[in-house]
């Protein structure tokens, strides 16, 4: 018998969804920073063995009050997981607060598939708060199982995986067994660059940026990849900040991104970054479609 299924990881921004996905898949599937809204797209990570295949889905954090059409699109990525999942992981931590009438609680109780409660960051939480959080959530939702983990330190993550495997329905092989994700290399290149923007710039700047890889060419004569990427921003003042005085800021950004890209692609990288202004792109339907929202 072969088991397979789609397992969605949902929760608020910054509770550790991407860290958990990376820990489970064993590869860098999602970028991770301490800033909310780091994940913007639904990303699949595939774990396969001879007798099973788990297709994990890392989703953007649920945005309670969307300010832009982009936020609404991100929430739609989350909503689709309620429709096509075989198992759902709801991840939270002791600092995460929900009202009793939050729509997410209602949907978790109506989803019709096993829901696993994962309380993350136990490496930095006291036992009393953990127990209170566990009791509160188990009084709100009927969970299939509860796991207290540290995704960062990989504490109890193996036990979580084994429970998921036991809970999988019988099913086909959805993807080749050696495939790790549904996303192309270009997507991860743009995400690594965007991660460096999140880490290097403050306030609104990172949230006003989108990265598009325009060119990705492998040198036939040596292990070198030439990458050209555009950083899109909403206003001219943001373009000036991204570039920095005498180009210093974008040069630093390029150096940091190139280092990570060389590790990720295992080749020497020549990276060219340019900045384009697209006024109010986060509310522009045409631009959002172009960016994949």
N, C-alpha and C positions, 0 to 999 in steps of 0.2 A: 504494500500500500504506500502511495506517495501522498504526503500532506503538503498543502500550500495555502497561502492566504495573504491578504493585505492588512497590515497592522498600522494604524494611524496614531501618531503622537500629537496630542493637542494640549493646549494650556496657554496661559498668559505670556506676554513677552518676558524674557529674562529669568524663566524658572528652570532652564536647562534642557530644553527639547533638543537643540542641536548637539549639545554635549553628549546627551544620551544616545542619539543617533550615531554619532561618530564612535562612541564607545562600543556600541553593539556591532556596527558594521566593520569596525577595525580599520577604517580609512577616513580621510578627511572629506566627508560628504558636504558638510555645512560649515560656513564661517561662524566664528564665535567671538563676540565681544561682550562687554558688560552693558552695552547700550541697548535699549529696547528697539524693536523693529529691525534687528540685524538681519533676520531671515525675512525675505519678501516673497519667495515663491515656494510652491510645493515641490519638494525634492525627494525622489525615491532612492532608498538604499537597499540593496538586495543581498540577503544572506542565504546561501544554498549549501546543502549537503546531499548525499546520495538519496536520502529518503524524504527530504523536505526542502521547501523554498519559502522564505519569509520576505515579503516586499514591504519594507518599512517606509512610512511617509512622514517626513518632517515638514511641518506646516508653519506659516507665520504665526506669531502670537496674536491672540484674539484682541482686537482693538475695540474698546467699549464705545468710544465716540469718534467715529471716523471724521477727519477734518478735510480729506481730499478723496477724489474718486479712486486714487491709488489705494488708499486704506480700505475702501469698500471692496476693491478687487482682491486685496489680501484676505479680507474676511470671507470672500467667496471661495478662496482656496480651502479655507478651514471648513466651510459648510459642505463642500463636496465630500469631505472625509466621513461625514455622518451618513452619506448615501452609499458609499462603495467599500466600506471597511468590513472585514470579517472579525477583527478584534480592535478595540480602541484602548489606547493608553492615555489616561488623563494624568498629567504631571503637575505637581504643585510643590510648594515648600511652606515653611512655617511663617514666612513673611507675606505670603500671598493672601489677599483678602477678597472674599466674594460675599455679596448679600444673599440671603436665603432665597430670594425670588429671582436670582440671576438666570437669564435664559439658557445658559450653558448647563445649569443643573437640571432644568426641565428636559433639555435635549438628551442629556446623558441617561436620564431615567426612561426615555422613550426610544432609544436607539435600536434596541432589538438584537444586539450582538453582545458578547462578553466585554465588559469594561474593567480594566485593571487600574487601580489607584496606585500611583507612584509618588511618594513623597521624597523629594530630592534634597540634597545638601545636608545629609545627616552628619557629615564631617564637621559642620560648623553650627550645629543645632543642639540644644540641651534636650535630654530625654523627656522631661515633663512637657515641653512645648511640642515635641514630636507626638507624644501620646494624645495631647489635646487636639492637635491637627488631625490625627488619624480618627479619633472618636467623632469629631465634628463632621468630617467628610463621609464617614460610614453611616452617620445618621441622616445624611442628605440623599445619598445615592446607594443603590444596591450594586456593589462591586463584585466581580467574579473572584478577585484576589487583591491583596494589598501588599506593596513592597516598599520598604524604607531603604533608600539607596543613596550613594554618592556617585553620580555619573562621572564627575571629574576624577575621583579616586578609584572608580570601577568597583565600589563596594556593593555587593549583592546584585550586580548586573548579570552575572552568569546565572544566578537563580531565577531572575526574571526571564531570561532567554529560554531556559529549560521549561518554565511554566508555559510560555507562549508556544513552544514546540508541541507540548502535550495538548494544548487547546486548539491547534490548527485543524481545520476540516480536511477531509480527503480532497485532493485537487490536482490539477495538472502542473506542468512546468511552464510558468508564464514567460520566463526569460532564460537565455542561455546560462548554464550553471556557472560560467566564469565571469558573467557580467555583474558589475557592482552597482550600477546606477543607470537611470534612463537619460541622464543629461550628457551632452557632448563636452569635450575638453574646453571649448570656447566659453561655455557657461561658467566653469570653475575658474577659468582665467579672469573673467569679469568679476566674479565674486571675490577672489583674492585681492584684486585691485580695490574693490569697494570696501573690503575689510580694512585696508590700510587707510582709506579715507576716513572711516569711522574712528580709527585709532589716532589719526593725526590732526583732525580738525574738530572744532568745538561747536556747541550750540546748534543752530539750524543747518549748518553747512552739510554734514553727512546725509541728512534726510532730504536735502534738495538735489542730491547727486544720483545719477544712474550711469552705469558703465556699459559700453557696447564695444565688443571686439570687432573691428572692421577688417583686420587682416591677420592671418595666422599661416605663416609660410615656413615650412621646414627646408633647411639648406640641404641639397642632395649630396654635397661633398663633405660635410662635417656635422657633428651633433649640435646644431644650432637652430633655434626657432626664432624667426623675426615676427614680433607681435606689434600691431598698431591698434591702439584703443582710444576711443573718445569718451571723455567724462562730460556728461550733460548736466547743466545747472539751470536754475530758474531765472537768474538775474545776472546782469553784468557785474555787479558788486561781488557776487559769489565767485565769478570767474577770476576776478582779481585776487581774491583770498586763496583760491585753489593754487593759482600760479605763484603767488608770493612775491616779495621784493626781489627783483632781478632773477626771478624763476627759481628761487631757493626752495620754496615749499614743494613745488611739483617735482623738482629734482630729488628731494628727500623721499617723497612718495614713490617715485619710480625706482629708486635704489632698494627700498624696503620690499616693494612688490616683486621686483625682479629676483631677489634672494629667495622668496617663498616659491615663486614660479619655477625656479631652477630645481628646487627640492621636489616640487609636485610633478613636474614633467621630466625630471631626470636628464635634462639637457641644458646647455648654455642658452641664455635668453638675451635677445636684443629687444628692448621694450621702448616703444615710442608712445608718449601720452600727449593728447591734445584736449583742449577744453572748448565745448560748444555751449551756447546759450539757447535754450528753448523756453520762452516765457511760459511760466505756469504749467509746465508739462505734467505735473501731478493731477491736473484737472482736464487734461487734453486727451480725449478719447483716441485720437489718431496716434499720438505719441505713446500712450499707454499700451495700445495694441502692438506697436513697433517694439516696445520694450518687453513684451510677453506677458502683460497683465490681463 
